[in-house]
C-alpha cells in the first residue's frame, strides 16, 4: 500500500483511535511478548502474508483474497467512525473518506 493511500490513512487513524480508547486493534503484533510475559518459552512466531483482494493469480490466494474483500465490505463504517470520535472528540469531517 502506498503511504498516501486513503485506505492506509484510514487504517492508521483507526489504530491510533483504538489505542486511545484502550481497545488496541493491533494486539497480534504483541502476542509473542504477551506469551513470554506470562512464562511461555521457546515461542515460534510465524508471520503470513494474506491477500486483501482477488488479484492474486494463485487460486488458493485468490479465494482467500475474495473472502477478505467480502469481510471488508461487511465492516460497519459507523462502528469505526464511532471509535475515532470517542478517541478524539472528533466531529467526523476528517474521517469521512
C-alpha positions in Angstrom: 0.0 0.0 0.0 1.3 3.4 -0.8 2.0 5.8 2.0 -0.5 8.3 0.7 -3.4 5.9 0.1 -6.7 6.7 1.7 -7.0 3.1 2.9 -3.7 3.3 4.8 -4.6 6.6 6.3 -7.9 5.2 7.4 -6.2 2.2 9.0 -3.6 4.3 10.8 -6.3 6.6 12.1 -8.4 3.7 13.3 -5.4 2.0 15.0 -4.5 5.3 16.8 -8.0 5.8 17.9 -8.4 2.3 19.2 -5.3 2.7 21.4 -6.6 6.0 22.8 -9.8 4.3 24.0 -8.0 1.3 25.4 -9.0 -1.2 22.8 -5.9 -1.7 20.6 -6.8 -3.4 17.4 -3.2 -4.4 16.6 -2.8 -6.8 19.5 -1.5 -9.6 17.2 1.8 -7.6 16.9 2.5 -8.2 20.6 1.3 -11.8 21.0 4.8 -13.2 21.4 5.7 -10.7 24.1 2.4 -11.4 25.9 3.2 -15.1 26.0 6.7 -14.5 27.2 5.4 -12.2 30.0 3.3 -15.0 31.4 6.1 -17.5 31.3 6.0 -19.3 28.0 9.4 -20.1 26.4 10.6 -21.4 23.1 7.8 -19.5 21.2 7.9 -19.7 17.5 6.3 -16.8 15.7 5.2 -17.3 12.1 4.1 -14.3 10.0 1.9 -15.0 7.0 1.2 -12.6 4.1 -2.6 -12.6 3.5 -4.1 -11.2 0.3 -6.6 -8.5 0.8 -8.3 -8.6 -2.6 -9.0 -11.0 -5.5 -5.9 -10.1 -7.6 -3.5 -13.0 -6.9 -3.1 -15.5 -9.7 -2.7 -18.5 -7.4 -6.2 -20.0 -7.0 -5.7 -20.5 -3.2 -4.7 -16.9 -2.6 -7.3 -15.6 -5.0 -10.0 -17.4 -2.9 -8.5 -16.1 0.4 -8.4 -12.6 -1.1 -12.1 -12.8 -2.2 -13.0 -13.8 1.4 -11.1 -10.8 2.8 -12.8 -8.5 0.3 -16.2 -9.8 1.4 -15.2 -9.4 5.0 -14.1 -5.8 4.4 -17.4 -5.0 2.8 -19.3 -6.2 5.9 -17.4 -4.0 8.4 -19.8 -1.3 9.6 -18.3 2.1 9.0 -20.3 3.6 11.8 -18.5 1.3 14.3 -15.1 2.5 13.1 -16.1 6.2 12.9 -17.6 6.0 16.4 -14.3 4.7 17.7 -12.5 7.6 16.2 -15.0 10.2 17.5 -14.7 8.8 21.1 -10.9 8.9 20.9 -10.6 12.5 19.6 -14.0 14.1 20.3 -14.0 14.5 16.5 -16.9 15.9 14.5 -16.3 13.3 11.8 -15.3 15.6 8.9 -11.7 14.3 8.7 -12.7 10.6 8.9 -15.4 10.8 6.2 -13.5 9.1 3.3 
